[in-house]
Amino acid sequence: MEIKIEKKPLAGILAHAAKVAVRKVNLTMLEMVYLEAFSDGRLVVFATDLEIGFMRTTEAKITKPGATCANAKALADVVRAAPGDELVLSLRGTVLEVRSGKSTWRINTVAVNGSPELSRAGTEPAAVALDCGKHDLRVALRRVLYAVSDDDTRHNLCGVFLEAAGDRLVLVATDGHRMAKDELEAGSGAWIPAPMIVPKKGVEELLRSLDEHDGAGSLSVVGSSLVYSHEGARIEVRLIDGRFPAWRDVWREGESVLALDRARFLGALRRMSILGDQGAAVKLQVEDGSVTLSRVDPDRGESLEEIEPVQEASFTARIGFSPLYMREACESFDGEQVEVILGDDHHPIVVRDPGSKRPNVHAAIIMPMRV
């Protein structure tokens, strides 16, 4: 194999591939990136961690077709550091030689015959096409991703839940202590065959692909995988095999609505985090029209701040919550204001955007804490 290719596009592709490839015990092949050069001028790049498959096709000047596997991170680092605008990649026996300007690197490779799965990846036909705007999907995924659990023992919470509700797509994420939800127009309620859970890393790679490509693309369900493809690229994510909690059962709203300026509320929450352990609760108290935040840490001291609501609060409430969870929930909104809906200790705190035509389309809930 011998090719000549521009540095910039190859560096971007390999950087993405290196994020997919991972180091796993006794699975050295998962550290590799697969390269195959075709006589018609196509270079195919593929990487996988067995949960996510990444394939990208780009143009190159192919002097000699061929295929090889090299360490993904090593090759990505070499290409990024190359001094010239063009590179020459030559396979010499079991060594991939990379030349750029006066610099030369020789990277050890493994036999392609040892990874037949890689050469066959991405050939399955798409099953069900999804019809939703890329920008809307990107925004919706980012709005809920922060609430995904990192607890591997509860694998059914380690991803974003997707389901069809009439003609809309509903996205939900939870870690058991908080929940985020968003909806977007899907055009048809029949485009998703069944509810699915997309793993967190898969969502992150999908977002990376959506960010990198501005043109038209398609999202589809192929067997037990979610596939995003556009011209010359494909991301395939294995869905989580599990049952997502009945999230609607816990989505209960209180009756006391507190309207706050989002930027000022976020500033107060950040100041509340200066003193106190990360797990310590912030107490929100509403009384006689005033709204007060306070936090006490036996070792570090006490924080107290009065905040002004957008509309006068004519109710009395006292409730505790995690400042981190509340801050991340408020940061997921775009409007100038947020509504914090309060109940008793048995009701979750609901956060939503009062400026939205449908305020419950994007919303979050946070379980209260004892104070």
C-alpha positions as CSV (number, residue, x, y, z in Angstrom):
1,M,0.0,0.0,0.0
2,E,1.2,3.5,-0.9
3,I,-0.8,6.7,-0.8
4,K,-0.3,10.5,-0.9
5,I,-2.9,12.5,1.0
6,E,-3.5,15.9,2.5
7,K,-2.7,16.2,6.2
8,K,-5.7,18.2,7.4
9,P,-8.6,15.9,6.4
10,L,-6.6,12.8,7.5
11,A,-5.7,14.3,10.8
12,G,-9.3,15.0,11.6
13,I,-10.4,11.5,10.6
14,L,-7.7,9.8,12.6
15,A,-8.4,12.0,15.7
16,H,-12.0,10.8,15.6
17,A,-11.0,7.2,15.1
18,A,-8.5,7.3,18.0
19,K,-11.4,8.4,20.3
20,V,-13.4,5.4,19.3
21,A,-10.5,2.9,19.6
22,V,-9.8,1.9,23.2
23,R,-7.3,-0.1,25.2
24,K,-8.7,-3.3,26.6
25,V,-6.9,-6.1,28.3
26,N,-6.1,-8.9,25.9
27,L,-7.8,-7.1,23.0
28,T,-5.0,-5.3,21.3
29,M,-6.9,-5.1,18.1
30,L,-9.3,-2.6,19.6
31,E,-6.4,-0.1,19.8
32,M,-6.0,-0.3,16.1
33,V,-7.3,1.7,13.2
34,Y,-7.9,-0.1,9.9
35,L,-6.8,1.5,6.7
36,E,-7.7,0.3,3.2
37,A,-6.7,2.0,0.0
38,F,-8.6,1.3,-3.3
39,S,-7.4,1.8,-6.8
40,D,-10.3,4.3,-7.5
41,G,-8.8,6.8,-5.1
42,R,-10.7,6.0,-1.9
43,L,-9.1,5.6,1.5
44,V,-11.3,3.9,4.1
45,V,-10.5,4.4,7.8
46,F,-12.3,2.2,10.4
47,A,-12.0,1.8,14.2
48,T,-14.2,0.0,16.8
49,D,-14.4,-0.8,20.5
50,L,-17.0,-3.5,19.9
51,E,-19.7,-1.1,21.0
52,I,-19.1,1.7,18.5
53,G,-18.0,1.4,14.9
54,F,-16.5,4.4,13.1
55,M,-15.9,4.4,9.3
56,R,-14.9,7.3,7.1
57,T,-14.0,7.4,3.5
58,T,-11.8,10.2,2.0
59,E,-10.0,10.9,-1.2
60,A,-6.3,10.2,-1.7
61,K,-3.8,9.6,-4.5
62,I,-3.4,5.8,-4.5
63,T,-0.1,4.6,-6.0
64,K,-0.5,1.1,-4.7
65,P,-3.8,-0.3,-3.2
66,G,-3.7,-2.3,0.0
67,A,-4.7,-2.5,3.6
68,T,-3.2,-2.5,7.1
69,C,-3.9,-2.0,10.8
70,A,-1.9,0.4,13.0
71,N,-2.2,1.7,16.5
72,A,-4.9,4.4,16.3
73,K,-3.4,6.9,18.8
74,A,0.1,6.5,17.5
75,L,-0.9,7.2,13.9
76,A,-3.2,10.1,14.9
77,D,-0.4,11.7,16.9
78,V,2.1,11.3,14.0
79,V,-0.2,12.8,11.4
80,R,-1.1,15.7,13.7
81,A,2.6,16.4,14.3
82,A,3.6,16.1,10.6
83,P,5.3,19.4,9.4
84,G,4.0,19.4,5.9
85,D,0.6,19.8,4.3
86,E,0.9,16.4,2.5
87,L,1.8,13.0,3.7
88,V,3.0,9.8,2.0
89,L,1.9,6.5,3.7
90,S,3.8,3.4,2.5
91,L,3.4,-0.1,3.8
92,R,6.7,-1.9,3.8
93,G,6.3,-5.4,5.1
94,T,4.9,-5.1,8.6
95,V,5.8,-1.4,9.0
96,L,3.7,1.6,8.0
97,E,6.1,4.4,6.9
98,V,4.7,8.0,7.2
99,R,6.7,10.7,5.4
100,S,6.1,14.5,5.6
101,G,8.7,17.1,4.6
102,K,12.0,15.9,6.1
103,S,10.3,13.8,8.8
104,T,9.8,10.0,8.7
105,W,8.0,7.7,11.1
106,R,7.8,3.9,11.0
107,I,4.9,2.4,12.8
108,N,4.5,-1.3,13.5
109,T,1.3,-2.9,12.1
110,V,-0.6,-6.1,12.4
111,A,-1.9,-8.4,9.7
112,V,-5.3,-7.5,8.2
113,N,-6.3,-11.1,8.1
114,G,-6.4,-10.9,11.9
115,S,-9.3,-8.5,11.9
116,P,-11.9,-9.7,9.3
117,E,-14.7,-7.9,11.2
118,L,-13.2,-4.5,10.4
119,S,-13.2,-5.0,6.6
120,R,-16.8,-6.1,6.6
121,A,-18.1,-3.3,8.9
122,G,-20.6,-0.8,7.7
123,T,-22.0,-3.0,4.8
124,E,-25.5,-3.7,6.3
125,P,-28.4,-2.0,4.6
126,A,-30.2,0.7,6.5
127,A,-33.6,-0.5,8.0
128,V,-35.7,2.4,9.3
129,A,-34.8,6.0,8.3
130,L,-35.3,8.7,10.9
131,D,-36.5,12.1,9.7
132,C,-35.4,14.9,12.1
133,G,-33.3,18.0,11.7
134,K,-29.6,17.6,12.5
135,H,-29.5,20.9,14.5
136,D,-32.6,20.0,16.5
137,L,-31.2,16.5,17.3
138,R,-27.9,17.9,18.3
139,V,-29.5,20.4,20.7
140,A,-31.8,17.8,22.2
141,L,-29.0,15.3,22.8
142,R,-26.8,17.9,24.5
143,R,-29.8,19.0,26.7
144,V,-30.2,15.6,28.3
145,L,-26.7,14.1,28.1
146,Y,-25.5,15.6,31.4
147,A,-28.1,13.5,33.4
148,V,-26.8,10.1,32.1
149,S,-25.5,7.8,34.8
150,D,-21.8,6.8,35.0
151,D,-22.6,3.8,37.3
152,D,-21.8,0.7,35.2
153,T,-23.7,-1.5,37.7
154,R,-26.9,0.1,36.4
155,H,-26.2,-0.2,32.7
156,N,-29.8,0.6,31.7
157,L,-29.2,4.2,33.0
158,C,-25.9,4.6,31.2
159,G,-27.4,6.1,28.0
160,V,-30.0,8.3,26.5
161,F,-33.5,6.8,26.1
162,L,-35.3,7.4,22.8
163,E,-38.9,6.6,22.1
164,A,-41.7,7.7,19.7
165,A,-44.6,9.6,21.1
166,G,-47.1,10.2,18.3
167,D,-45.2,12.3,15.7
168,R,-42.5,13.3,18.2
169,L,-39.2,11.9,19.4
170,V,-38.8,11.9,23.2
171,L,-35.3,11.8,24.7
172,V,-34.8,11.1,28.4
173,A,-31.7,10.5,30.6
174,T,-31.5,9.8,34.4
175,D,-29.0,8.7,36.9
176,G,-31.6,8.0,39.6
177,H,-31.2,11.3,41.4
178,R,-32.2,13.6,38.5
179,M,-33.7,13.4,35.1
180,A,-33.6,15.5,31.9
181,K,-36.2,15.3,29.0
182,D,-36.5,16.9,25.6
183,E,-38.7,16.4,22.6
184,L,-38.4,17.2,18.9
185,E,-40.5,16.9,15.8
186,A,-39.8,13.7,14.0
187,G,-42.3,14.0,11.1
188,S,-43.7,10.5,11.7
189,G,-44.4,8.4,14.7
190,A,-43.5,5.2,12.9
191,W,-39.8,5.9,12.2
192,I,-38.6,4.2,15.4
193,P,-39.3,0.5,15.7
194,A,-39.1,0.3,19.5
195,P,-37.9,2.3,22.4
196,M,-34.1,2.2,22.7
197,I,-31.2,3.2,25.0
198,V,-28.1,4.8,23.3
199,P,-24.9,4.5,25.4
200,K,-23.3,7.7,26.5
201,K,-20.1,7.2,24.5
202,G,-22.2,6.5,21.5
203,V,-24.1,9.7,21.9
204,E,-20.8,11.6,22.3
205,E,-19.5,10.1,19.0
206,L,-22.8,10.8,17.3
207,L,-22.6,14.4,18.4
208,R,-19.0,14.6,17.2
209,S,-20.1,13.4,13.7
210,L,-23.0,15.8,13.6
211,D,-20.7,18.7,14.5
212,E,-18.1,17.7,11.8
213,H,-20.6,17.4,8.9
214,D,-22.9,20.2,7.8
215,G,-24.5,18.4,4.9
216,A,-27.5,16.0,4.8
217,G,-27.3,12.8,6.7
218,S,-29.5,9.9,7.8
219,L,-30.1,8.2,11.1
220,S,-31.3,4.6,11.0
221,V,-31.9,1.5,13.1
222,V,-30.1,-1.6,11.9
223,G,-30.8,-4.6,14.0
224,S,-29.7,-3.8,17.5
225,S,-27.6,-0.7,16.4
226,L,-28.2,2.9,15.8
227,V,-26.5,4.1,12.6
228,Y,-25.7,7.7,11.5
229,S,-24.4,8.0,8.0
230,H,-23.6,10.8,5.5
231,E,-21.5,11.0,2.4
232,G,-18.3,9.1,3.1
233,A,-18.9,8.5,6.9
234,R,-20.7,6.1,9.2
235,I,-21.1,5.8,12.9
236,E,-22.7,2.6,14.3
237,V,-23.6,2.3,17.9
238,R,-24.7,-0.9,19.7
239,L,-27.8,-0.1,21.7
240,I,-27.9,-1.0,25.4
241,D,-29.8,-4.2,26.1
242,G,-32.0,-3.3,29.1
243,R,-35.2,-1.8,30.2
244,F,-35.3,1.9,30.9
245,P,-37.3,2.9,34.1
246,A,-40.9,4.1,33.8
247,W,-39.8,7.7,33.8
248,R,-43.3,9.1,33.5
249,D,-44.2,7.6,36.9
250,V,-41.8,9.9,38.7
251,W,-42.5,13.0,36.7
252,R,-44.8,14.7,39.3
253,E,-45.0,18.5,39.6
254,G,-45.7,20.5,42.7
255,E,-47.9,23.6,42.8
256,S,-45.5,26.4,43.8
257,V,-43.9,28.1,40.8
258,L,-40.8,30.2,41.3
259,A,-39.7,32.3,38.3
260,L,-36.0,33.3,38.4
261,D,-33.5,35.1,36.2
262,R,-31.4,32.2,34.8
263,A,-28.0,34.0,34.8
264,R,-28.4,35.4,38.3
265,F,-29.6,32.1,39.7
266,L,-26.6,30.3,38.1
267,G,-24.3,32.9,39.6
268,A,-25.7,32.3,43.0
269,L,-25.4,28.5,42.7
270,R,-21.8,28.9,41.8
271,R,-21.1,31.0,44.8
272,M,-22.9,28.5,47.0
273,S,-20.4,25.9,45.8
274,I,-17.4,27.8,47.1
275,L,-17.8,26.7,50.7
276,G,-19.0,23.2,51.3
277,D,-18.4,19.6,50.3
278,Q,-19.7,18.6,46.8
279,G,-22.3,16.4,48.3
280,A,-23.7,19.0,50.8
281,A,-27.2,20.4,49.9
282,V,-28.2,23.9,49.3
283,K,-31.4,25.0,51.1
284,L,-33.8,27.2,49.1
285,Q,-36.3,29.0,51.3
286,V,-39.2,31.1,50.1
287,E,-41.0,33.2,52.8
288,D,-42.8,36.6,52.8
289,G,-41.9,37.1,49.2
290,S,-38.1,36.7,49.6
291,V,-36.0,33.9,48.2
292,T,-32.9,32.8,50.1
293,L,-30.2,30.3,49.3
294,S,-28.0,28.9,52.1
295,R,-25.5,26.2,52.6
296,V,-23.8,25.0,55.8
297,D,-20.6,23.0,56.0
298,P,-19.4,22.2,59.6
299,D,-15.7,22.3,58.5
300,R,-15.6,25.3,56.1
301,G,-18.4,27.6,57.1
302,E,-21.7,29.0,55.8
303,S,-22.9,30.6,52.6
304,L,-26.1,32.8,52.5
305,E,-27.5,34.8,49.6
306,E,-30.8,36.4,48.8
307,I,-32.0,36.3,45.2
308,E,-34.7,38.4,43.7
309,P,-37.5,36.4,41.8
310,V,-38.8,37.7,38.5
311,Q,-42.3,37.5,39.9
312,E,-43.3,37.9,43.5
313,A,-43.5,34.5,45.3
314,S,-46.7,34.4,47.3
315,F,-46.1,31.0,48.9
316,T,-43.9,29.5,51.5
317,A,-41.4,26.7,50.8
318,R,-38.3,25.1,52.2
319,I,-36.4,22.5,50.2
320,G,-32.9,21.2,49.7
321,F,-31.1,20.1,46.5
322,S,-27.7,19.4,45.0
323,P,-26.1,22.7,43.7
324,L,-24.3,20.8,41.0
325,Y,-27.5,19.1,39.8
326,M,-29.4,22.3,39.8
327,R,-26.6,24.2,38.0
328,E,-26.3,21.6,35.2
329,A,-30.1,21.6,34.8
330,C,-30.2,25.4,34.4
331,E,-27.2,25.4,32.1
332,S,-29.1,23.1,29.7
333,F,-31.6,25.9,29.0
334,D,-31.2,28.8,26.6
335,G,-33.8,31.3,27.8
336,E,-33.4,34.3,30.1
337,Q,-35.6,32.8,32.8
338,V,-36.2,29.4,34.4
339,E,-39.2,28.2,36.4
340,V,-38.4,26.1,39.5
341,I,-41.5,24.2,40.5
342,L,-41.5,23.2,44.1
343,G,-43.6,20.7,46.2
344,D,-43.0,18.9,49.4
345,D,-40.2,16.5,50.3
346,H,-41.9,13.8,48.4
347,H,-42.1,15.7,45.1
348,P,-39.2,16.2,42.7
349,I,-38.1,19.7,41.9
350,V,-39.1,20.5,38.2
351,V,-37.1,23.0,36.2
352,R,-38.4,24.3,32.9
353,D,-38.3,27.2,30.4
354,P,-41.3,29.6,30.9
355,G,-40.5,31.2,27.5
356,S,-41.1,28.1,25.5
357,K,-44.5,27.6,23.7
358,R,-44.5,24.1,25.3
359,P,-42.6,24.6,28.6
360,N,-42.6,20.8,29.3
361,V,-40.9,19.9,26.0
362,H,-37.5,20.5,27.6
363,A,-37.5,20.1,31.3
364,A,-35.5,18.6,34.2
365,I,-36.3,17.1,37.6
366,I,-34.1,16.9,40.6
367,M,-34.8,14.8,43.7
368,P,-34.9,16.9,46.9
369,M,-32.3,16.4,49.7
370,R,-32.8,16.6,53.4
371,V,-31.7,19.9,55.0
